[in-house]
Amino acid sequence: MAFERVVFVHGGGSFGAAAWPRQHGLSLDYDCLYVRRHGFSATEEPLPTDHGRDQTIIAEALGAGGHLVAHSQGAVPAMMLAVERPDLVRTLTLVEPACLSLTADLPATAAHIARMAPLFADRAAMSDDDFLRAFVRRVSDADARPPATPDARRDAARLRLQSPPWEAPLSIVPGVPTLVLTGGWEPLYEEVAEYLAGTGAVHRITPGGHRPHDTAEGAALIRAFLGAARLDAAA
């Protein structure tokens, strides 16, 4: 019997299989593909966000259909595709989803946008290093180290080119079983998760900061959700 396809969509940091270390074991039971979003490469220059191209990448990976698991900014094109092609998406798992356009009028998201929007408005006139320092200062009150390696320099350049997530044209996904996994550390992501729970998604919280899927409990929740969907399909 052929394994069900599971496609993993990374966020804004590591990409491909490196972004999902705790999920590699799922390959024993599923046909797992770890995609690389548009503009993410270990050797090529970064490119601006292209949600349309990301959706094409995800759709091609899904093939005839499968499960979709996405983290942070990767949740944006994943949701967009699930709305456009629900026939391809059997289940949708969103980990700390940066789907901020859904909650732009809610308190935590509105405060985040007010803090970050001026930075994105000025980014064309800023160097990658200056943008990185200002971005980190706004999200964590910490100081960013200047990029010292080619990979770090590409990461800084890519960060400046990313589209503000609150500008994405998102809507809820009708009829697709959805799990939202958050780390319980940041009101911004909890606000998004609670909004999605209000539309029918299952929301689970497990410690792990912005990467709860890297924990044993988070990985188990994802596996259990996929397994439940498999049992439902077989019933």
N, C-alpha and C positions, 0 to 999 in steps of 0.2 A: 504493500500500500504506500502511495506517495505521501511524503510528509507535507503538512500544511506550511505555507510560506509565512514568515514573519520578517517584516522590513523595519529596520531601526534607523531613525533619523536623528542625527546629533544636534547639539546646540551650538553655542558660539566658541567653544574651546577646542578640545581634541575632536577628531572626526574619524569616520570609518569605524572599524572594529575597535580601535583604541579608545573610543568614547564609551564602550559598553563592556568593560572587563568582566563584570559579574554575570553577564548574559551569554557568554560564550558557551556555557554548558547546555543551553537550550538547543544547541545544534544536534544534540543526541536525539531529540524528539521532534524538532521542527527544521524546516529548510530556511535557515536564517541568512539574511542579507543585510550588510551594514553599509549604507550608502554614504556617499560624499556629496554634500550640497554644493551648489554652484559657487565658484570662487574659492573653494577650500582645496588647497594642494600643498604638498610638502616641498614642492620645487618651483611652481609657477607663482607669478605675482597675484595677489588677491584681487578680487573683482567685487563690485557693488552687489548688494542683495538683489536677487531676481526671483520673486516668489513663483512666477510662471515657470521658469526653468526648473526650480526645485520641484514643483508639482510634476513636471514631466519626468524628472529623475525618479521620483517616488513611484509614479504610475508604472514606469517601465520595470522597476524592481518588483512591484506587486504582480505583474504579469496578469494571469487570469483572476487574481484576487488573493487576499490573505489578511493577516493581522498587521496593524501598524502601531509602532511604539516610537514616541518622539519626546525629545527633551528640550526644555527651555525655548529658544528661538526656533528650533526645529518643529515645535508644535504648531507654529503659524502655517507653513505650507502643508503640514499634515492635515490640519483642520480644513484648510481651503480645499484640498483634494477630496477629503471625505464628504464635503458638501457637494462638490461638483460630480464626484463619481462614487456614490455610496455603494454601488454594485461591486466595487473593487475592495471595499474595506469591511472585513468581517467583524473586527473589533478595533477600537482605538484606545491606546494607552498614552496618556499625556503626563509627563513627569515635570513638575515645576513649570507649567506652561506659561510662556511669556505672551499670552494672548490678551494683551492689555487694551486693545481697542474694544473688547467686550465690556470692560469695566472702567472705561475712561472717566465716567461720572461718579465713580465710587471713591470714598475718601483716600485710601492708601494709594490707589492708582493715580488719582488726580494729583496727589502730593508728589508722587514720583515723576509724573509728566512735567509738573511745574519746575521741578529741580533739574530735569535732564533736557527738556526741550531747548532752552537757550544754548546749551552746549552743542547739540546737534545742528542748531541753526547757524552756528559759527564755525562748524568743522571744516568747511572748504578753505577757510583762511588759516587753519591751524596745521602744524606739523603732526605726524603720527605720534611722536613722543609727547608733545604737549596735550594732544587729545587724550592719550592714554592716562597721563597724570591727572588731568581734570576729571576724567570719567571715574577713575578709581577713588579720587577724593570725594566725589559726589555719592558714590554708592557705599563706601565703607569708611570714610574719614581716615584712610590710610594713604601712604605715599607709595607710588609705583616706582619700581626700579627701571631705569632706562634699558631698552632692549639691548642685550649684549651678544646675541647669537642671530644667525640668519632666520631661524624659526621664530624667535621672539620678535624680530623686526617685522616678519610677515604677519604675526598675530596682531601686533600693534596697528599695522596698516589695515588689516582686515576689520578690526574693531571700528576704525574711523569710517569705513565704507558701509557698515551695516545699516539697514533701514530701521528707523525707530519703530519698535513693535506696536506702538499705539496707533500707527498710521495704516496698519494692514486691514484690508476689507474683509472682516470676519463675520460669520454668523454661526449659529449653533448647528450641530450635526443631527439631523432628524433620523431616528431609527437605527443608529449604529451604537451597539453596546460600548460604553465608554468608561474607562477607569482613569481617575485623576490621582496621581501620587505626589504628595508634597512632604517637605521636611519639617514643617511646623516651626520654622525659624524666622520667616519674613512675612509680615502681614500682606504685602503686595501679592504674593503667590497664593496665600490662603484666600484672599479676596476673589481671585480668578477661579480658584477651585470651588469655592462656595457658590459662585455664580453658575458654574457648570453643573454642580450638584443640583441646583434649582431647576435645571433643564433635563434632569434625568440621569446624569452621570453618577457613578459611585466614587466617593472621595475617601481616600485612605491617607493617614499621616503616619510617617515613621521617621525617627531621627536620621539625620544624614546631611543636613544643610541643603545646599542647592543640588546635591547629587544623591538623593535617597536611594536610587537604584543601585548604588555602589555598596550598599549594606546588605547583609544576609537577609534581614527582614524585608527590605524593599525588593530585592530580587525574588524572594519567595512570594510576595504579593503579586508581582507581575506573572510569575509562573502559574500561580493559582488562578488568576483571571483568565489566562490563555487556556488552562486546563478545563475550567468551567465552561468556556465557550465551546471547546471540543466536545464535552459531554452533552451540552445542549444540542449541538448539531447532530450528534449520533442518536439522540432520543427519538 
